[in-house]
Amino acid sequence: MSVELRVMRYVVAVAEEGSFESAARRLHMAQPPLSRQIRDLERQLGVPLFERRPTRLTDAGAAFVASARRLLDDADSVVRVTRAAGQGQTGTVRIGLVASATSQVLPRLLAAVRAAHPQITVRTREAWPAELDAGLRAGRFDLVLSRGMPGHQDLDRQTVRREPLVAVVDAGHPLAGRTAIGSDAVRLADLADGRLSLPPEELTPGYRSAILAACARAGVAVEVVDCEQLGWRRIGLADVDGFALVPRSLAELPTVDGVVLQLTDELPAPDLELVWRRDATSPAGLAVARVVRRLAHDRHR
């Protein structure tokens, strides 16, 4: 036989209050139906749970109450956990990100999520923009921090960081000595005799096209070659006279090779954005997105 949780609560209330009348007041119900339902339960069980006048538990009743309390606690826990998950208070959020988000943005994001939602677990994975786009659409990521993500209609996005591009050159580049004399700013045109190293189009379609558009707006024609090494932390310059254009936060990573040169041209990097699927993001993922919105708002106030 099965016993309803509601009736278990009735029995526990009578045991704790010491009388049917007090338990009925606590349960906001009349005493006769309370007494009737407990008598029905006793008939089903085949044993009395209470002695009457005075009201006290029998041995069977004490065993029932002990078990009922455990079951009721478990049932309450199920409700709490379910509600918390539905409200985005708990869960695991998978974030894919580009390398330039790892040094400054990600640590602040993780600290803010821990403070606001300590029961949310964040898992991160670094990848190229094309892989992040595919992973988001396939459900492998809940959120992505990327640059140049395609403008699919089912995606929401929040700008997280805006910053300029900087140049990275080989230590043997003719302009690398600018840092030694305290003047590390150069014009983009000063670099145009060398070849611009960019990751292959299939890895960074939006990013690559944005860099070329920025060069065109500056009025500088550049020859582009694919990076010899794939990996943002190894810039992979094609030759000693070559150069790369990267977001400033990427150049600040301690593992980036080469010499970093500031540019006098106003060349904005593609915005770093938090992107998520409007139709398939978990409540926990949306909670993290709200945290990012607050961080972006505080940063630009």
DONURO-683041 format. One line per 4 residues: number of its first residue (from 1); for each residue x, y, z of N, C-alpha, C. Coordinates in nm, 3 decimals, always signed. Layout:
// DONURO-683041
NUM	X/Y/Z/X/Y/Z/X/Y/Z  ... $
***
This chain:
// DONURO-683041
1	+0.083/-0.119/+0.000/+0.000/+0.000/+0.000/+0.088/+0.125/+0.000  +0.034/+0.235/-0.045/+0.107/+0.361/-0.045/+0.037/+0.458/+0.049  +0.117/+0.546/+0.107/+0.064/+0.645/+0.200/+0.094/+0.783/+0.143  -0.006/+0.867/+0.133/+0.013/+1.000/+0.080/+0.100/+1.084/+0.176 $
5	+0.184/+1.169/+0.116/+0.267/+1.258/+0.198/+0.181/+1.348/+0.285  +0.065/+1.387/+0.232/-0.024/+1.473/+0.308/-0.066/+1.407/+0.440  -0.100/+1.278/+0.434/-0.143/+1.207/+0.555/-0.025/+1.187/+0.650  +0.094/+1.166/+0.594/+0.212/+1.158/+0.679/+0.230/+1.286/+0.759 $
9	+0.207/+1.400/+0.693/+0.221/+1.529/+0.762/+0.118/+1.540/+0.875  -0.001/+1.486/+0.852/-0.104/+1.489/+0.956/-0.057/+1.412/+1.080  -0.004/+1.293/+1.059/+0.040/+1.210/+1.171/+0.154/+1.279/+1.246  +0.250/+1.332/+1.173/+0.363/+1.400/+1.237/+0.315/+1.522/+1.316 $
13	+0.219/+1.594/+1.263/+0.167/+1.713/+1.333/+0.100/+1.673/+1.464  +0.020/+1.567/+1.463/-0.046/+1.521/+1.586/+0.059/+1.478/+1.688  +0.162/+1.405/+1.642/+0.267/+1.360/+1.732/+0.340/+1.478/+1.795  +0.368/+1.581/+1.715/+0.444/+1.696/+1.766/+0.358/+1.788/+1.854 $
17	+0.229/+1.799/+1.822/+0.142/+1.887/+1.900/+0.088/+1.820/+2.025  +0.080/+1.686/+2.024/+0.032/+1.614/+2.141/-0.119/+1.605/+2.149  -0.191/+1.656/+2.050/-0.337/+1.645/+2.049/-0.387/+1.666/+1.907  -0.504/+1.607/+1.879/-0.563/+1.623/+1.747/-0.612/+1.767/+1.727 $
21	-0.665/+1.826/+1.833/-0.718/+1.962/+1.823/-0.608/+2.062/+1.789  -0.494/+2.053/+1.859/-0.383/+2.146/+1.831/-0.326/+2.122/+1.692  -0.317/+1.995/+1.652/-0.265/+1.965/+1.518/-0.357/+2.021/+1.411  -0.488/+2.013/+1.432/-0.583/+2.066/+1.334/-0.565/+2.217/+1.319 $
25	-0.547/+2.288/+1.431/-0.523/+2.432/+1.422/-0.395/+2.462/+1.345  -0.290/+2.386/+1.373/-0.162/+2.405/+1.302/-0.177/+2.380/+1.153  -0.258/+2.282/+1.117/-0.275/+2.246/+0.976/-0.384/+2.328/+0.907  -0.449/+2.417/+0.983/-0.555/+2.502/+0.929/-0.669/+2.418/+0.870 $
29	-0.716/+2.321/+0.951/-0.825/+2.237/+0.908/-0.910/+2.202/+1.030  -1.028/+2.148/+1.005/-1.114/+2.106/+1.115/-1.064/+1.975/+1.173  -1.096/+1.953/+1.302/-1.046/+1.831/+1.368/-1.112/+1.704/+1.315  -1.245/+1.699/+1.292/-1.307/+1.571/+1.250/-1.243/+1.510/+1.125 $
33	-1.219/+1.588/+1.016/-1.157/+1.523/+0.900/-1.014/+1.478/+0.928  -0.943/+1.550/+1.016/-0.807/+1.507/+1.052/-0.813/+1.373/+1.123  -0.900/+1.362/+1.223/-0.913/+1.236/+1.297/-0.957/+1.122/+1.205  -1.050/+1.154/+1.115/-1.101/+1.050/+1.025/-0.991/+0.996/+0.933 $
37	-0.909/+1.082/+0.879/-0.805/+1.036/+0.786/-0.698/+0.956/+0.858  -0.668/+0.992/+0.981/-0.569/+0.913/+1.055/-0.628/+0.778/+1.093  -0.759/+0.771/+1.129/-0.823/+0.642/+1.157/-0.825/+0.554/+1.031  -0.851/+0.616/+0.916/-0.848/+0.539/+0.790/-0.710/+0.481/+0.767 $
41	-0.608/+0.559/+0.796/-0.470/+0.510/+0.779/-0.443/+0.395/+0.875  -0.487/+0.408/+0.999/-0.464/+0.301/+1.096/-0.534/+0.172/+1.051  -0.654/+0.183/+0.995/-0.722/+0.063/+0.945/-0.644/+0.001/+0.831  -0.589/+0.084/+0.741/-0.511/+0.030/+0.630/-0.384/-0.040/+0.680 $
45	-0.321/+0.019/+0.779/-0.197/-0.039/+0.833/-0.225/-0.162/+0.921  -0.344/-0.164/+0.981/-0.378/-0.276/+1.069/-0.322/-0.260/+1.209  -0.273/-0.142/+1.243/-0.219/-0.115/+1.377/-0.257/+0.026/+1.417  -0.277/+0.053/+1.547/-0.303/+0.190/+1.592/-0.172/+0.268/+1.597 $
49	-0.181/+0.395/+1.558/-0.064/+0.483/+1.565/-0.065/+0.568/+1.691  -0.184/+0.590/+1.745/-0.197/+0.674/+1.864/-0.284/+0.604/+1.968  -0.252/+0.626/+2.094/-0.345/+0.599/+2.203/-0.425/+0.728/+2.224  -0.553/+0.715/+2.248/-0.638/+0.832/+2.269/-0.664/+0.853/+2.419 $
53	-0.681/+0.976/+2.456/-0.717/+1.017/+2.593/-0.623/+0.957/+2.698  -0.505/+1.007/+2.715/-0.444/+1.119/+2.642/-0.384/+1.069/+2.509  -0.362/+1.166/+2.419/-0.308/+1.133/+2.288/-0.157/+1.111/+2.298  -0.112/+0.992/+2.263/+0.031/+0.964/+2.260/+0.058/+0.852/+2.160 $
57	+0.180/+0.852/+2.108/+0.217/+0.753/+2.006/+0.227/+0.614/+2.064  +0.182/+0.516/+1.987/+0.214/+0.376/+2.018/+0.355/+0.346/+1.966  +0.407/+0.229/+1.994/+0.538/+0.191/+1.940/+0.535/+0.194/+1.788  +0.426/+0.142/+1.730/+0.412/+0.144/+1.583/+0.405/+0.288/+1.533 $
61	+0.334/+0.374/+1.608/+0.324/+0.514/+1.568/+0.458/+0.584/+1.572  +0.539/+0.554/+1.674/+0.672/+0.615/+1.684/+0.759/+0.574/+1.565  +0.751/+0.445/+1.526/+0.828/+0.399/+1.410/+0.778/+0.467/+1.283  +0.645/+0.482/+1.271/+0.589/+0.549/+1.153/+0.636/+0.693/+1.144 $
65	+0.630/+0.766/+1.256/+0.669/+0.908/+1.256/+0.816/+0.924/+1.220  +0.902/+0.838/+1.274/+1.045/+0.849/+1.244/+1.071/+0.834/+1.094  +1.006/+0.735/+1.034/+1.024/+0.714/+0.890/+0.957/+0.826/+0.810  +0.840/+0.869/+0.855/+0.768/+0.975/+0.784/+0.848/+1.104/+0.781 $
69	+0.913/+1.136/+0.891/+0.993/+1.259/+0.895/+1.105/+1.255/+0.791  +1.170/+1.139/+0.778/+1.277/+1.127/+0.678/+1.221/+1.144/+0.536  +1.109/+1.079/+0.511/+1.049/+1.089/+0.378/+1.001/+1.231/+0.348  +0.944/+1.297/+0.446/+0.897/+1.434/+0.426/+1.015/+1.529/+0.404 $
73	+1.125/+1.506/+0.478/+1.244/+1.589/+0.455/+1.296/+1.570/+0.313  +1.297/+1.442/+0.268/+1.344/+1.415/+0.131/+1.251/+1.481/+0.029  +1.121/+1.473/+0.053/+1.026/+1.534/-0.041/+1.043/+1.686/-0.044  +1.063/+1.746/+0.071/+1.086/+1.891/+0.076/+1.215/+1.928/+0.004 $
77	+1.317/+1.840/+0.018/+1.444/+1.865/-0.050/+1.427/+1.859/-0.201  +1.347/+1.763/-0.248/+1.321/+1.753/-0.391/+1.256/+1.882/-0.442  +1.162/+1.934/-0.367/+1.094/+2.058/-0.408/+1.193/+2.174/-0.411  +1.277/+2.184/-0.305/+1.373/+2.294/-0.300/+1.473/+2.288/-0.416 $
81	+1.525/+2.167/-0.441/+1.624/+2.152/-0.547/+1.562/+2.181/-0.683  +1.441/+2.132/-0.703/+1.374/+2.156/-0.832/+1.346/+2.304/-0.853  +1.296/+2.370/-0.751/+1.269/+2.513/-0.764/+1.397/+2.592/-0.786  +1.503/+2.555/-0.712/+1.630/+2.625/-0.728/+1.685/+2.610/-0.869 $
85	+1.675/+2.488/-0.924/+1.723/+2.466/-1.061/+1.638/+2.544/-1.161  +1.507/+2.544/-1.139/+1.419/+2.616/-1.230/+1.437/+2.767/-1.224  +1.484/+2.816/-1.111/+1.508/+2.960/-1.095/+1.652/+2.999/-1.126  +1.733/+2.902/-1.173/+1.870/+2.933/-1.209/+1.964/+2.950/-1.091 $
89	+1.928/+2.893/-0.975/+2.014/+2.905/-0.858/+2.116/+2.793/-0.849  +2.092/+2.683/-0.918/+2.184/+2.570/-0.918/+2.201/+2.519/-1.060  +2.302/+2.434/-1.079/+2.322/+2.374/-1.210/+2.465/+2.392/-1.257  +2.495/+2.334/-1.372/+2.627/+2.346/-1.435/+2.613/+2.422/-1.564 $
93	+2.699/+2.521/-1.583/+2.697/+2.604/-1.703/+2.828/+2.584/-1.778  +2.818/+2.546/-1.905/+2.936/+2.521/-1.988/+2.962/+2.645/-2.075  +3.078/+2.704/-2.054/+3.113/+2.826/-2.127/+3.232/+2.797/-2.218  +3.215/+2.823/-2.346/+3.326/+2.819/-2.440/+3.379/+2.960/-2.459 $
97	+3.509/+2.973/-2.477/+3.565/+3.108/-2.485/+3.689/+3.113/-2.571  +3.715/+3.231/-2.625/+3.838/+3.255/-2.700/+3.949/+3.290/-2.600  +4.074/+3.280/-2.647/+4.188/+3.298/-2.557/+4.193/+3.437/-2.496  +4.150/+3.539/-2.571/+4.160/+3.675/-2.519/+4.065/+3.702/-2.404 $
101	+3.972/+3.608/-2.376/+3.882/+3.625/-2.262/+3.938/+3.565/-2.134  +4.051/+3.495/-2.143/+4.098/+3.418/-2.028/+4.172/+3.500/-1.924  +4.236/+3.609/-1.964/+4.325/+3.677/-1.869/+4.254/+3.772/-1.775  +4.153/+3.843/-1.822/+4.086/+3.943/-1.739/+3.936/+3.918/-1.725 $
105	+3.869/+3.894/-1.835/+3.723/+3.881/-1.830/+3.680/+3.757/-1.753  +3.739/+3.642/-1.783/+3.694/+3.518/-1.720/+3.714/+3.519/-1.569  +3.829/+3.560/-1.515/+3.842/+3.562/-1.368/+3.736/+3.649/-1.300  +3.706/+3.765/-1.358/+3.603/+3.851/-1.298/+3.466/+3.785/-1.306 $
109	+3.438/+3.721/-1.421/+3.309/+3.654/-1.437/+3.293/+3.543/-1.335  +3.395/+3.459/-1.320/+3.385/+3.346/-1.225/+3.368/+3.395/-1.083  +3.440/+3.501/-1.045/+3.426/+3.555/-0.909/+3.286/+3.610/-0.887  +3.231/+3.678/-0.987/+3.097/+3.735/-0.973/+2.990/+3.625/-0.965 $
113	+3.006/+3.518/-1.043/+2.910/+3.408/-1.038/+2.917/+3.338/-0.902  +3.038/+3.317/-0.850/+3.051/+3.254/-0.717/+2.982/+3.338/-0.611  +2.995/+3.470/-0.621/+2.934/+3.558/-0.521/+2.782/+3.559/-0.533  +2.731/+3.562/-0.655/+2.586/+3.573/-0.676/+2.514/+3.438/-0.671 $
117	+2.580/+3.333/-0.721/+2.517/+3.201/-0.731/+2.617/+3.093/-0.690  +2.644/+3.080/-0.561/+2.748/+2.985/-0.517/+2.720/+2.839/-0.552  +2.595/+2.806/-0.585/+2.562/+2.667/-0.617/+2.565/+2.638/-0.766  +2.603/+2.737/-0.847/+2.620/+2.714/-0.990/+2.765/+2.677/-1.017 $
121	+2.784/+2.569/-1.090/+2.917/+2.525/-1.131/+2.943/+2.570/-1.274  +3.058/+2.632/-1.298/+3.094/+2.679/-1.432/+3.208/+2.594/-1.487  +3.188/+2.537/-1.604/+3.293/+2.462/-1.675/+3.333/+2.543/-1.798  +3.462/+2.560/-1.821/+3.507/+2.642/-1.933/+3.595/+2.560/-2.027 $
125	+3.593/+2.600/-2.153/+3.678/+2.537/-2.253/+3.716/+2.641/-2.358  +3.844/+2.650/-2.386/+3.892/+2.745/-2.486/+3.886/+2.682/-2.625  +3.846/+2.762/-2.723/+3.834/+2.710/-2.860/+3.836/+2.826/-2.958  +3.847/+2.792/-3.087/+3.840/+2.892/-3.193/+3.697/+2.937/-3.213 $
129	+3.675/+3.058/-3.266/+3.537/+3.107/-3.286/+3.448/+3.014/-3.365  +3.500/+2.953/-3.472/+3.416/+2.863/-3.552/+3.369/+2.743/-3.470  +3.458/+2.691/-3.386/+3.421/+2.578/-3.300/+3.320/+2.622/-3.194  +3.336/+2.744/-3.143/+3.242/+2.795/-3.044/+3.103/+2.810/-3.104 $
133	+3.096/+2.861/-3.225/+2.967/+2.877/-3.293/+2.900/+2.741/-3.312  +2.976/+2.645/-3.363/+2.920/+2.511/-3.386/+2.879/+2.446/-3.254  +2.963/+2.462/-3.151/+2.932/+2.401/-3.021/+2.809/+2.461/-2.955  +2.791/+2.591/-2.971/+2.673/+2.655/-2.914/+2.547/+2.605/-2.983 $
137	+2.552/+2.596/-3.114/+2.434/+2.554/-3.189/+2.403/+2.406/-3.169  +2.507/+2.327/-3.138/+2.486/+2.183/-3.115/+2.454/+2.151/-2.969  +2.458/+2.252/-2.882/+2.426/+2.229/-2.741/+2.544/+2.186/-2.657  +2.667/+2.192/-2.711/+2.784/+2.156/-2.630/+2.824/+2.268/-2.534 $
141	+2.786/+2.390/-2.566/+2.809/+2.505/-2.479/+2.675/+2.570/-2.446  +2.663/+2.621/-2.324/+2.546/+2.700/-2.287/+2.566/+2.847/-2.323  +2.689/+2.894/-2.307/+2.726/+3.031/-2.337/+2.862/+3.031/-2.404  +2.890/+3.132/-2.485/+3.025/+3.145/-2.539/+3.069/+3.290/-2.527 $
145	+3.197/+3.307/-2.501/+3.263/+3.438/-2.504/+3.350/+3.439/-2.628  +3.308/+3.515/-2.729/+3.376/+3.507/-2.858/+3.373/+3.642/-2.926  +3.444/+3.648/-3.039/+3.448/+3.768/-3.122/+3.404/+3.731/-3.263  +3.323/+3.817/-3.323/+3.282/+3.794/-3.461/+3.185/+3.680/-3.479 $
149	+3.104/+3.648/-3.375/+3.006/+3.540/-3.390/+2.902/+3.578/-3.494  +2.859/+3.482/-3.577/+2.756/+3.511/-3.678/+2.627/+3.562/-3.614  +2.555/+3.642/-3.686/+2.433/+3.703/-3.634/+2.310/+3.617/-3.654  +2.311/+3.494/-3.606/+2.193/+3.407/-3.618/+2.076/+3.469/-3.542 $
153	+1.955/+3.456/-3.596/+1.839/+3.520/-3.536/+1.801/+3.461/-3.401  +1.840/+3.338/-3.374/+1.801/+3.277/-3.247/+1.904/+3.298/-3.137  +2.000/+3.387/-3.159/+2.104/+3.413/-3.060/+2.082/+3.547/-2.992  +2.104/+3.550/-2.861/+2.112/+3.675/-2.786/+2.259/+3.701/-2.756 $
157	+2.294/+3.827/-2.738/+2.434/+3.860/-2.713/+2.446/+3.984/-2.626  +2.556/+3.989/-2.554/+2.588/+4.101/-2.467/+2.734/+4.139/-2.489  +2.757/+4.265/-2.525/+2.896/+4.310/-2.539/+2.962/+4.311/-2.401  +3.078/+4.247/-2.392/+3.148/+4.233/-2.266/+3.269/+4.326/-2.258 $
161	+3.341/+4.340/-2.370/+3.464/+4.419/-2.366/+3.490/+4.480/-2.503  +3.530/+4.606/-2.501/+3.576/+4.674/-2.621/+3.718/+4.722/-2.596  +3.805/+4.699/-2.693/+3.945/+4.734/-2.676/+4.010/+4.750/-2.813  +4.127/+4.812/-2.818/+4.195/+4.832/-2.947/+4.275/+4.710/-2.988 $
165	+4.309/+4.708/-3.115/+4.405/+4.611/-3.164/+4.546/+4.662/-3.136  +4.638/+4.569/-3.114/+4.781/+4.601/-3.106/+4.854/+4.511/-3.204  +4.977/+4.549/-3.236/+5.058/+4.469/-3.328/+5.156/+4.384/-3.248  +5.181/+4.265/-3.299/+5.284/+4.178/-3.242/+5.383/+4.146/-3.353 $
169	+5.511/+4.169/-3.325/+5.615/+4.144/-3.424/+5.721/+4.053/-3.365  +5.803/+3.997/-3.451/+5.915/+3.915/-3.408/+6.020/+4.003/-3.340  +6.096/+3.944/-3.249/+6.201/+4.020/-3.181/+6.303/+4.077/-3.279  +6.317/+4.016/-3.397/+6.411/+4.066/-3.496/+6.352/+4.165/-3.594 $
173	+6.225/+4.201/-3.576/+6.159/+4.296/-3.667/+6.225/+4.433/-3.656  +6.237/+4.507/-3.766/+6.302/+4.639/-3.761/+6.239/+4.735/-3.661  +6.110/+4.719/-3.631/+6.044/+4.810/-3.539/+6.039/+4.759/-3.395  +6.091/+4.639/-3.372/+6.084/+4.581/-3.238/+6.160/+4.664/-3.136 $
177	+6.263/+4.738/-3.181/+6.343/+4.818/-3.088/+6.270/+4.938/-3.033  +6.151/+4.969/-3.084/+6.077/+5.084/-3.031/+6.051/+5.070/-2.881  +6.030/+4.949/-2.835/+6.002/+4.931/-2.692/+6.126/+4.960/-2.609  +6.244/+4.937/-2.666/+6.368/+4.958/-2.590/+6.395/+5.106/-2.566 $
181	+6.344/+5.192/-2.655/+6.369/+5.335/-2.638/+6.247/+5.407/-2.582  +6.151/+5.328/-2.535/+6.035/+5.386/-2.468/+5.929/+5.439/-2.559  +5.936/+5.409/-2.687/+5.832/+5.453/-2.782/+5.786/+5.333/-2.861  +5.680/+5.268/-2.813/+5.637/+5.143/-2.877/+5.515/+5.164/-2.964 $
185	+5.481/+5.289/-2.998/+5.365/+5.316/-3.083/+5.411/+5.332/-3.228  +5.342/+5.262/-3.318/+5.376/+5.268/-3.459/+5.248/+5.287/-3.539  +5.262/+5.332/-3.662/+5.149/+5.340/-3.753/+5.129/+5.204/-3.820  +5.007/+5.173/-3.853/+4.982/+5.050/-3.926/+5.056/+5.050/-4.058 $
189	+5.064/+5.168/-4.121/+5.134/+5.178/-4.249/+5.281/+5.141/-4.235  +5.340/+5.162/-4.115/+5.481/+5.127/-4.094/+5.503/+4.976/-4.101  +5.397/+4.900/-4.082/+5.407/+4.754/-4.080/+5.366/+4.691/-4.213  +5.311/+4.772/-4.303/+5.246/+4.717/-4.422/+5.341/+4.649/-4.520 $
193	+5.471/+4.675/-4.507/+5.565/+4.605/-4.595/+5.577/+4.457/-4.559  +5.542/+4.423/-4.436/+5.544/+4.282/-4.395/+5.409/+4.217/-4.418  +5.404/+4.089/-4.395/+5.279/+4.015/-4.418/+5.203/+3.998/-4.286  +5.073/+4.018/-4.294/+4.987/+4.006/-4.175/+4.949/+3.860/-4.154 $
197	+4.986/+3.805/-4.041/+4.951/+3.666/-4.007/+4.816/+3.662/-3.938  +4.726/+3.583/-3.993/+4.593/+3.564/-3.934/+4.560/+3.414/-3.934  +4.482/+3.370/-3.837/+4.439/+3.230/-3.839/+4.357/+3.203/-3.964  +4.350/+3.078/-4.009/+4.275/+3.044/-4.129/+4.130/+3.089/-4.121 $
201	+4.074/+3.119/-4.236/+3.936/+3.169/-4.245/+3.836/+3.073/-4.181  +3.856/+2.943/-4.196/+3.758/+2.848/-4.144/+3.755/+2.844/-3.992  +3.861/+2.893/-3.927/+3.865/+2.894/-3.781/+3.808/+3.023/-3.722  +3.830/+3.134/-3.792/+3.789/+3.264/-3.738/+3.722/+3.348/-3.847 $
205	+3.614/+3.302/-3.904/+3.556/+3.377/-4.018/+3.515/+3.519/-3.982  +3.444/+3.539/-3.873/+3.401/+3.673/-3.836/+3.515/+3.760/-3.791  +3.607/+3.701/-3.715/+3.720/+3.777/-3.663/+3.811/+3.821/-3.776  +3.844/+3.728/-3.863/+3.937/+3.758/-3.972/+3.883/+3.869/-4.062 $
209	+3.756/+3.861/-4.098/+3.699/+3.964/-4.184/+3.694/+4.099/-4.114  +3.673/+4.099/-3.981/+3.670/+4.225/-3.907/+3.807/+4.291/-3.904  +3.913/+4.213/-3.892/+4.048/+4.268/-3.892/+4.078/+4.331/-4.028  +4.043/+4.262/-4.134/+4.069/+4.316/-4.267/+3.987/+4.441/-4.293 $
213	+3.866/+4.445/-4.240/+3.784/+4.566/-4.256/+3.845/+4.683/-4.181  +3.902/+4.657/-4.062/+3.966/+4.764/-3.985/+4.087/+4.819/-4.059  +4.164/+4.731/-4.122/+4.280/+4.776/-4.201/+4.233/+4.861/-4.319  +4.125/+4.819/-4.384/+4.074/+4.894/-4.498/+4.026/+5.032/-4.456 $
217	+3.960/+5.041/-4.338/+3.915/+5.172/-4.291/+4.032/+5.264/-4.260  +4.147/+5.205/-4.221/+4.266/+5.284/-4.194/+4.339/+5.322/-4.323  +4.290/+5.273/-4.436/+4.351/+5.305/-4.564/+4.481/+5.233/-4.591  +4.500/+5.118/-4.527/+4.625/+5.043/-4.542/+4.594/+4.908/-4.605 $
221	+4.660/+4.880/-4.718/+4.645/+4.749/-4.782/+4.750/+4.655/-4.724  +4.707/+4.535/-4.688/+4.799/+4.438/-4.627/+4.793/+4.307/-4.703  +4.906/+4.239/-4.704/+4.911/+4.103/-4.757/+4.889/+4.007/-4.641  +4.795/+3.916/-4.659/+4.758/+3.827/-4.551/+4.808/+3.686/-4.578 $
225	+4.862/+3.623/-4.475/+4.900/+3.482/-4.482/+4.844/+3.412/-4.359  +4.818/+3.283/-4.374/+4.774/+3.204/-4.259/+4.888/+3.185/-4.161  +4.854/+3.188/-4.032/+4.956/+3.165/-3.929/+5.028/+3.033/-3.954  +5.158/+3.034/-3.931/+5.233/+2.909/-3.944/+5.203/+2.814/-3.830 $
229	+5.170/+2.870/-3.713/+5.134/+2.789/-3.597/+4.992/+2.823/-3.558  +4.912/+2.722/-3.529/+4.775/+2.745/-3.487/+4.769/+2.751/-3.335  +4.734/+2.866/-3.285/+4.725/+2.884/-3.140/+4.748/+3.030/-3.107  +4.654/+3.092/-3.039/+4.667/+3.235/-3.013/+4.788/+3.266/-2.925 $
233	+4.827/+3.175/-2.841/+4.938/+3.205/-2.751/+5.073/+3.196/-2.822  +5.074/+3.132/-2.937/+5.192/+3.132/-3.024/+5.148/+3.203/-3.151  +5.185/+3.328/-3.163/+5.129/+3.411/-3.268/+5.153/+3.352/-3.406  +5.266/+3.286/-3.426/+5.290/+3.218/-3.553/+5.316/+3.312/-3.669 $
237	+5.410/+3.406/-3.651/+5.443/+3.500/-3.758/+5.506/+3.427/-3.876  +5.467/+3.471/-3.995/+5.515/+3.402/-4.115/+5.664/+3.423/-4.139  +5.717/+3.540/-4.101/+5.859/+3.568/-4.119/+5.898/+3.681/-4.026  +6.028/+3.714/-4.025/+6.078/+3.814/-3.930/+6.020/+3.952/-3.956 $
241	+5.979/+3.980/-4.080/+5.919/+4.109/-4.112/+5.767/+4.108/-4.101  +5.710/+3.993/-4.067/+5.565/+3.983/-4.057/+5.512/+4.042/-3.927  +5.381/+4.049/-3.915/+5.320/+4.102/-3.794/+5.181/+4.041/-3.777  +5.130/+4.052/-3.657/+4.994/+4.008/-3.627/+4.920/+4.124/-3.563 $
245	+4.791/+4.127/-3.579/+4.704/+4.225/-3.513/+4.609/+4.148/-3.421  +4.616/+4.178/-3.293/+4.538/+4.102/-3.194/+4.477/+4.199/-3.093  +4.370/+4.159/-3.025/+4.316/+4.242/-2.917/+4.422/+4.264/-2.808  +4.421/+4.380/-2.748/+4.523/+4.412/-2.648/+4.526/+4.311/-2.534 $
249	+4.410/+4.262/-2.491/+4.407/+4.168/-2.379/+4.474/+4.036/-2.415  +4.471/+3.998/-2.543/+4.542/+3.877/-2.585/+4.691/+3.899/-2.580  +4.737/+4.016/-2.623/+4.880/+4.044/-2.621/+4.935/+4.051/-2.480  +4.847/+4.075/-2.381/+4.891/+4.084/-2.243/+4.911/+3.948/-2.177 $
253	+4.871/+3.841/-2.244/+4.892/+3.708/-2.186/+5.041/+3.682/-2.173  +5.086/+3.630/-2.061/+5.231/+3.610/-2.041/+5.293/+3.509/-2.135  +5.211/+3.426/-2.198/+5.266/+3.322/-2.286/+5.275/+3.365/-2.431  +5.226/+3.485/-2.465/+5.231/+3.529/-2.603/+5.375/+3.560/-2.642 $
257	+5.418/+3.505/-2.756/+5.554/+3.531/-2.803/+5.557/+3.659/-2.886  +5.675/+3.714/-2.906/+5.690/+3.833/-2.989/+5.692/+3.961/-2.906  +5.706/+4.072/-2.976/+5.712/+4.205/-2.915/+5.582/+4.277/-2.947  +5.520/+4.334/-2.845/+5.392/+4.402/-2.862/+5.415/+4.550/-2.889 $
261	+5.353/+4.601/-2.996/+5.363/+4.742/-3.034/+5.224/+4.804/-3.033  +5.211/+4.920/-2.967/+5.086/+4.995/-2.971/+5.073/+5.060/-3.109  +4.951/+5.084/-3.152/+4.924/+5.146/-3.281/+4.871/+5.288/-3.263  +4.919/+5.379/-3.344/+4.865/+5.514/-3.342/+4.730/+5.520/-3.413 $
265	+4.705/+5.429/-3.503/+4.576/+5.423/-3.571/+4.467/+5.379/-3.472  +4.347/+5.428/-3.491/+4.234/+5.383/-3.410/+4.176/+5.257/-3.474  +4.225/+5.144/-3.427/+4.181/+5.015/-3.482/+4.113/+4.936/-3.370  +3.980/+4.941/-3.362/+3.912/+4.864/-3.258/+3.913/+4.715/-3.290 $
269	+3.937/+4.636/-3.189/+3.924/+4.490/-3.207/+3.776/+4.454/-3.216  +3.743/+4.344/-3.281/+3.604/+4.298/-3.276/+3.560/+4.282/-3.130  +3.440/+4.326/-3.098/+3.393/+4.319/-2.960/+3.396/+4.177/-2.907  +3.435/+4.164/-2.780/+3.419/+4.037/-2.711/+3.275/+4.033/-2.661 $
273	+3.201/+3.930/-2.701/+3.059/+3.921/-2.668/+3.029/+3.790/-2.595  +2.933/+3.797/-2.505/+2.874/+3.675/-2.450/+2.752/+3.644/-2.536  +2.746/+3.521/-2.587/+2.640/+3.482/-2.681/+2.574/+3.355/-2.630  +2.441/+3.349/-2.643/+2.369/+3.228/-2.602/+2.246/+3.210/-2.689 $
277	+2.197/+3.087/-2.691/+2.077/+3.056/-2.770/+1.952/+3.097/-2.694  +1.869/+3.174/-2.759/+1.748/+3.224/-2.696/+1.651/+3.112/-2.660  +1.653/+3.005/-2.739/+1.553/+2.900/-2.723/+1.602/+2.778/-2.647  +1.727/+2.777/-2.604/+1.778/+2.652/-2.548/+1.878/+2.673/-2.435 $
281	+1.871/+2.785/-2.367/+1.965/+2.811/-2.257/+1.898/+2.778/-2.125  +1.969/+2.707/-2.038/+1.914/+2.666/-1.909/+1.893/+2.787/-1.818  +1.808/+2.773/-1.715/+1.792/+2.882/-1.619/+1.925/+2.923/-1.555  +2.014/+2.826/-1.528/+2.144/+2.861/-1.471/+2.226/+2.941/-1.571 $
285	+2.219/+2.903/-1.699/+2.291/+2.978/-1.801/+2.241/+3.120/-1.812  +2.110/+3.139/-1.804/+2.054/+3.273/-1.809/+2.094/+3.354/-1.686  +2.106/+3.286/-1.571/+2.150/+3.355/-1.450/+2.293/+3.406/-1.467  +2.380/+3.324/-1.528/+2.517/+3.369/-1.554/+2.517/+3.484/-1.653 $
289	+2.432/+3.478/-1.755/+2.422/+3.588/-1.851/+2.383/+3.718/-1.783  +2.293/+3.709/-1.684/+2.254/+3.830/-1.610/+2.371/+3.885/-1.530  +2.452/+3.797/-1.475/+2.572/+3.842/-1.403/+2.664/+3.917/-1.498  +2.683/+3.862/-1.618/+2.770/+3.928/-1.716/+2.714/+4.064/-1.755 $
293	+2.583/+4.074/-1.769/+2.522/+4.203/-1.801/+2.554/+4.306/-1.693  +2.545/+4.262/-1.566/+2.574/+4.356/-1.457/+2.721/+4.398/-1.460  +2.811/+4.304/-1.488/+2.953/+4.337/-1.495/+2.979/+4.436/-1.608  +2.916/+4.412/-1.723/+2.936/+4.504/-1.837/+2.881/+4.641/-1.805 $
297	+2.765/+4.646/-1.738/+2.704/+4.773/-1.702/+2.792/+4.848/-1.603  +2.843/+4.778/-1.501/+2.929/+4.842/-1.401/+3.058/+4.894/-1.464  +3.109/+4.820/-1.562/+3.235/+4.859/-1.626/+3.219/+4.987/-1.706  +3.101/+5.009/-1.763/+3.083/+5.123/-1.853/+3.005/+5.238/-1.789 $
301	+2.978/+5.228/-1.658/+2.907/+5.338/-1.592/+2.997/+5.461/-1.581 $
***
